[in-house]
Amino acid sequence: MVSDSSTLLYPALSADHPLNSGLTHDATLIKAYRGERSETLPVWFMRQAGRSLPEYRKLREGTEMLESCLRPEMASEITLQPVRRHKVDAAIFFSDIVIPVKCAGVDVQIVPNVGPVLGEAIDTPEKVAALPELDDAALDPIREAVALTVAELGSTPLIGFGGAPFTVAAYMVEGKPTRDHLGPRSMMHADPETWHALADWAGRVTAQFIRAQVEAGASSIQLFDSWAGSLSLKDYQEFAQPHSAKVFADLDDLGVQKVHFGTGTGELLTAMKEAGADVIGVDYRLPLDVAAQRVGADTPLQGNIDPALLTAGWEPLKADIDAVIAAGKNAPGHVLNLGHGVPPTTDPDVLTRIVEYIHAQPGR
Amino acid sequence: MVSDSSTLLYPALSADHPLNSGLTHDATLIKAYRGERSETLPVWFMRQAGRSLPEYRKLREGTEMLESCLRPEMASEITLQPVRRHKVDAAIFFSDIVIPVKCAGVDVQIVPNVGPVLGEAIDTPEKVAALPELDDAALDPIREAVALTVAELGSTPLIGFGGAPFTVAAYMVEGKPTRDHLGPRSMMHADPETWHALADWAGRVTAQFIRAQVEAGASSIQLFDSWAGSLSLKDYQEFAQPHSAKVFADLDDLGVQKVHFGTGTGELLTAMKEAGADVIGVDYRLPLDVAAQRVGADTPLQGNIDPALLTAGWEPLKADIDAVIAAGKNAPGHVLNLGHGVPPTTDPDVLTRIVEYIHAQPGR
């Protein structure tokens, strides 16, 4: 328990921050992110807060996605729902990677079954140059939601949430989700200056967004580079990694552990680590022992149960979990998770059973 | 020129087959697929026959996609259009990977801007067991289209076309295109017997479909495993590779070179080669020198200009082509192509210019 501000472990955070007050400092999740093992393995699920839960669907009825992210009580309640139900070892802040874009004043909404759609694509030098700065006060609903959440969570850590600059900027260039991200990948080569200006902007508003969450009480953060797998290593290194690195560097003074995740990123894991991540999230395609060889045996790992197995019955699912736990022994710390987000059609009871099963296994 | 059937180079094919008659036997494409270099580098484009061409859009007006594949004159004309326009070194047969599924009597159509949609998903043991065999006579329109095409092509080889069993079966289990292929990937583990029966069926009808094309005049074939990149190496080896291997083995007696391609398959290339492919197509993510290290220096390669660069202006595109040609020197034979299909919005003049540029480079 740390109560004297002169002895703060995380000097950039307040004395009563869950990390400094000691509430979450030794949670199994935070220890694993630091590379330490506990008696039990920590587990949470990407997209655990969301459409797989009936209580979520009920609460969201009649409220648009981004609107629900900006109503502090609702965002907090949605964040807490899976913790209560599944007894996972962490909450992930319910939000969206385009929230800082919206808070900066860009016209964007989440269209159901489509994803983020912008009023107009940000695909010219003029539109990029005209992007507004993000007034920090616009993030007050985020800070409020986080504060409400950590007050309820007690010793369960909250993970802050943000999108990596490449992925956020990719949505902005296309104006909507696409499969191959041809627009942003073309812009990188056709007009690198405009690309870098846009990715820099996306990184700056995302860093503000994540900082707000940590200062209000989040105990670690995860940067999602959902679309990074569409890049060659060379393009990743030149056009994406420097901007992710800047986000991580911007947050360094906070002292929290930083997780980095993308899908289809087997070839990029080392470069993603080198961007400044402390922990690497691995998608379901790559066994964790292979991932550990690539990123180095000193790197804590998160992952990577195959979401496809959530509907395959308990025996195949259990076999996969056992294999993931065994492969994870190659990392100094291991946080169990899926190798991608929870599919909306998932039976939540399966997730609860996974948590019970993992908590019954030895953590060392 | 081979005219005496006792000296046929390809004894499973007729004496007047373009390969046996000598018409295509020494085409730069066929030589490159055999691992030999010519004075110039051969080039063609995946999806070169299709929506990027105004003459295609005009011809297709009012005709559904699969219907156009089954009208011999139309399929042949569409196949020929890009050869006339771009002077590419090969035609790729205009068809769809679900054509053999449809010809077997399964209710499937291509919905514009969506993809293959089945009347009902084939997602139970009963539905898989009830799948009809493919009557070879149902492929007569394919044979006729190929014969019309090679008669016009002369010394330009036609590449036969088919979908790998995993990708075809994935569409069948979901009943429609999906992003993560959760249904088929779940079925593999939940009910491996049903999965294998379905993939075996998909492989059998595809082998019939490809054989029909080769016997009617195609000089090589390409098996597309578009969705293989969604699989871990372990799942690929257990649930996809054996079925692709069976297709390749079924076609072995024809003696033609067999190309294998998928996207996001960097981690799977060696396993795809080991399925029985002679040539590996590489997507835009992986440089060809790295691909050559993985699959072995004796393997001809095809690829892998980044389609995103088609809209980036000539200088960045030329730089990519130059890098692809240089990296391709690590393979015994190299066929230039895109690292994915031609996007529908591509300016066809850019493709023509690429062909001219590549043909002006030394092939050795």
Interface residues (C-beta under 8 A of the other chain):
Chain A: R179 D180 H181 L182 R185 S186 M187 H189 A190 G229 S230 L231 S232 L233 K234 G264 G266 E267 Y284 R285 L286 P287 D306 P307 A308 L309 L310 T311 A312 G313 P316 D320 H340 P343
Chain B: R179 D180 H181 L182 R185 S186 M187 H189 A190 G229 S230 L231 S232 L233 K234 G264 G266 E267 Y284 R285 L286 P287 D306 P307 A308 L309 L310 T311 A312 G313 P316 D320 H340 P343
